[in-house]
Amino acid sequence: MLAQDDFFLAPGIEWFHLGPVIALVSGALVLLVVGALTPRWPRGLYAYVTALTAAVAGGLAVFNWNDITDDGVSTLVGGALAFDTFAQMITITVCAATLLVALVTDDELRRAGKDGPEVYALFLIAATGAVVMGSANDLILLFLGLETLSLALYVLAASDRERPTSQEAGIKYFVLGGFASAFFLYGIALIYGGTQSTNIGEIIGSFQTSVLLDGKDTLVLAGIALLIVGLGFKVAAVPFHMWTPDVYQGAPTNVTAFMASVGKAGAFAAMLRVLVIALPFHRDDWRPAIWVLAVLSLVIGSVLAVVQTDVKRMLAYSSISHAGFILVGVEAAGHNAGELAPGDGMPSVLTYLLLYSVLTVGSFAVVSLVARNNGGDTSLDAFKGLAQRRPTIALALTVFLLAQAGVPLTSGFIAKWGVIQAAVEEESYAIAIIAMVAAVVAAFLYLRIMVSTWLETGAESTEREAVPFSTGVAVFSAAAFTLLIGVWPGWLLDAAESVTTYAK
Amino acid sequence: MNGEALDFPILSMLVFMPVAGAVIITLLSKRRPEYMKLVAAVSSVATGAMSIWLTAEFNGHESGFQFVSKHSWIEQWGISWHLGVDGISLFLILLTGVLFPLAILGIDPHNDDPAKNKPYLAWLLLLEAGVMGSFMSLDLFLFFVFFEIVLVPMYFLIGGWGYEGRVQAATKFFLYTMIGSAFMLVSIMATVFIASRNGVGHVTFDLVEIAEHAEFAASTGRWLFFGFAVAFAVKVPIFPLHTWLPDAHTQAPTAGSVVLAGVMLKLGTYGLLRFGLYLFPEASLWSRHLWLSLAVIGIIYGAIAATMQKDLKRLVAYSSVAHLGFIVLGIFAVTSQSITGAVMQMVNHGVSTGALFLLVGMIYERRHTRQIADLKGIQSVAPIFAAAFMIVMLSSIGVPGLNGFVGEYLILIGSFMSARWYVVVASTGVILAALYLLWAYQRVFHGEPDEANKTFAELKLKEAAVLLPFIAVIVFAGVYPKPILERIEPAVDALITHVEDKTGYESPQPAAVATISEEGE
C-alpha cells in the first residue's frame, strides 16, 4: 500500500499510550543486555525486575484506561494498534499473570541453581507479544504479536535443559505451533485477497461499501476457516488440542502457568479481534464453527481430564475445558457482533480470561511447590497428605480448585456465570447446558485432587514442602484475589462492560 | 414487629454469625481445641437464640415476607442481597438454628486427634450459614450461591470425618447435587432474561418481582421449571434420583447425617415450593401427576428398601426417602391443608430423623457396629435409651399424639381432595413405616442381650441433654401443633391464592373438614 502512495507520511506515534508495550520491551532489554554484561545479580533480583516491569506496564495500562474513559477510543500508530479498554484489559491480565509467574519462577530457578536473566527476558517478550495481540488493529501486526509470543514460548517450554521431557515439549510445541502459524498467516493472506486490506478498520469498511462479488466471498470464507484453525490451535480448543497435555506436562511448571494464562489471554484476544471485531459481517459463518469447537472442548477436555493421574496433565485438560467455556462466551459475542448493542459476550470473555489467568497461575504455583519437594513428581500421589504438612497451602489450592470448578463465592463462579449468562441471553440454551454439565464432569477432577490433598495421608517420610517467600506471596495474593472477586465482583464487571466500545 | 420497624438486620446476622464463628476458629491456634469448641458453641447458640427470637417476633397473621433486608450486591446483573421470612421458611430457619448447636455441642467427631476438630467445627458453622441463607434468599442468584455453597462443607464433613466408604460417598453426593444445579443455573438465567422481556421490564434476579409480574408462555415456563425441578429433585431426593442419599447418610459422621437429614434435604422440598410452585404455578400444576406418581413410588419404594436393610443407619436413610415422598405428595396436591402439612412435615422429619441418626450414632459409639444382626436385647440393659429410641421412632412412624402424625395426617387429608388415588396408595406407606421401624426396633432392643451387648451403656447425661430438646418438640408439636400451624397457614394460603390467580386453578375447599387451627385446640 505504501508504495502506491506518492508521498509517505510517517504516522504519529503516541508514545505515552504505547507505554505498556514500551515498558515490557525495555524490561526485557535491560534484563538481556545488562544481565549479560554484569556478573550474576544478587538473589532474586532478576525476578523482581521482571515483576516490577510487569507492574509498571499494568499500571500504565490503568492510566491508559482512564484516558480512554475520558477521551474515548482511538487507534495508534497510523491505525495499527487499537487504543481501547479491550486492549488495556488484556494488558492488565497479561501483566498480572506475568508478575505472579515471575515470583514463582524466582524460587524455582534459584533452588535449581539455574538463576539467570534469559527466562525472565523471554517472559517479558512473550508478554509483549500477548499485549500486541490484544491491541492489534491490523492482522499483520496481530501475526507479529502471535509470533513474538509463540517463539518465546517455544524456547521457554524447552528451557529446563536437564529434563528431556522439557526438550520434547519444546520441539513438539514448536513443530505444531509452526504449522498453526502458517495456517494463520495463509488465512490473513486470503482475507487480504478478499478485502484488499489487512487493517481491521478497512476490512470492516470493505464489507460496508463494496458489492460482494462471488469469488471474493469464497476467499474470505476460506480465510476465516484457516484463521479459526490457527487460533484454535493457540487457544488449545479441541480438535486442535493435541499438543496441550504433552507440552503442559513437559514444560517447567512455571512456564506451564505462563502458557495457560498469558498464552490463552493473548490467543483469545486475537480471536475476538479477528472474528468479532474484524469479521462481524460473516458472524453467521464463523459462529457455528465456534459452537462446535466450544462443545468439543468442553466435553472432551472435561472427560479426558478425569482419567488422568498426573496433576499437571489434569490441569492441562482442564485448561482445554476452560477454553471451551471461554468459547461459549465467544459464541455468545458472535450473535450480535458488530452491532451497537453487542451483548455481554465480549465482556464475559475478557473477565473470564483475567480471572482464569490468576487462578491457573495460583494452581500451578502450588503444583510447583509440591513437585519441588518430590523431585519433580506431579502425580496425584505427591499431593497426598499435603493438608497435614502445609494446611495453608492446601487451603489455597482448595480455593483455586473450587474456583476452577465454579463454586460460588469464588472468582471462577463469577467467570462461569458471566459466559453462561451471555449465552443464555442470546438464547443459546443448548451450549449453556452442555457447558454446565461439562463443568460437573470437570468438578470430579478437582475433587480428586482435593481428596488427595485433604483426605489421604502421605508417606511418613515425606518432608514438609518448603514455601519460599515470593511463591508464598504469589499464591496468597492469587487466592485473596479469587475470593475477593467472588464476593465483590461489581467493580470488575463494571469495568469489563466498557470493552464493547472498541477501536477499529 | 414488621421488617421495616426493625433496625436490627436479624436475617443477615443469622448468616454472618456462623461465618464469623468459622473464621475465628480458623484463626485460632491448633493447640487450643477447647477455645475452638467454645467459639463454635457461642456462635451456634447465638444463632439458635436469634432464630428463636425471630420466631417469637414473627407476625403470624401476615402472609408476606417479613424482616426483609435488601441491599444491592452486583448492580450490573440486577442482583441484590435480598432476605426475607414467611410462614413457609420460618420453622425451617428455626429448625436449622436449633439443630446446629445440638449437633455441634452434643456430638463429638469420632477421631482421636483434637487438632482435627478445627476444620470440623469450621465446616459445620459454614454449613449452617449456607443452609440459613438458602432458606431466606429472595433473590435467585443469592439462592443459587447458598444452595451450591453448602456442598463444599458437606463434602468435607463426609469425606473427612465419615466412615469407611466416605470418599466415594462424598464425591457421589457432590457430583449428583452439582449436576442438578447445572440445570438450575441455566434455568435461573433464562428465567431472568425471559421475565425481563415478559412483564418485569428490567433484568432482575428478585424472586418476588419475577413471580408477581412475569408472564411465561406455557411451554417456556415448563422448560424453566424443569431446570429448577431437576436440582430440587436430586436434593429431596425424589425417586429415581435418590441413589446418592443412602451412601451419603450412612458414611457421614453423625453430626453430618443429622444435619443432612434434618435440614439439607428440606432445601429440595422448600425449593419445590418456593421456586417451583410459587415461580412457575402453571408448569407445576401441569406436571403434578408426574410428581405425585414419583412421590408415591418413593414412599412405597423407600419403605420396602428400608425393610430390607441390614444396616441401621441405612434403614433410617431409606426411611427418609419414604418420608420425603409424603412431603412431595403434599406439595403437589396443592391444597391448603396438604401444603401446610408438607411444611409441618419438613420440620417433623428434621426433628425425628435427626434424632434417629443421633441415636444410631450413639449405638455406633458404644458397639462400633451399625449392623442390626449384631445388636440384640438392648432394652434390658439400657431401658432409658430404649425408651428414647421408642419415642423418636413412634414419631417417625406417625403415631397420634406425636408430631409425625399431625404432618402426615394433614398431608393425606389435604391431598385426598385433589389426588385421591395417590393418597390411597400412599397410605399403605404409613403401615409399611410401622413395619420396618418396629421390626428393626424388635430386632435391636428386644430379646436377651448376648455377650457383646450385655455391656451396652445406658444413656449418659450429656446425651440425654442433647436428646431432650428433640423429644420435647416431638411431644409438643404432636399435642399442641396450633402455634406452628397458624404461623404456616397464612403463607400457604397466600401461595395457593397466587397459584389460583396465575393459572385459574381452583384449590378444592374442604367442606366438611374443620380448619386446622381449630382442630389443634
Interface residues (C-beta under 8 A of the other chain):
Chain A: L402 V407 P408 L409 F413 W417 I420 Q421 V424 E425 Y429 A432 I433 M436 V437 A439 V440 A443 F444 L447 V451 W454 L455 P489 G490 L493 D494 E497
Chain B: W73 I74 E75 Q76 W77 F144 V145 F146 E148 I149 L151 V152 Y155 F156 G159 G160 R166 V167 T171 F174 L175 M178 I179 A182 F183 L185 V186 M189 A190 F193
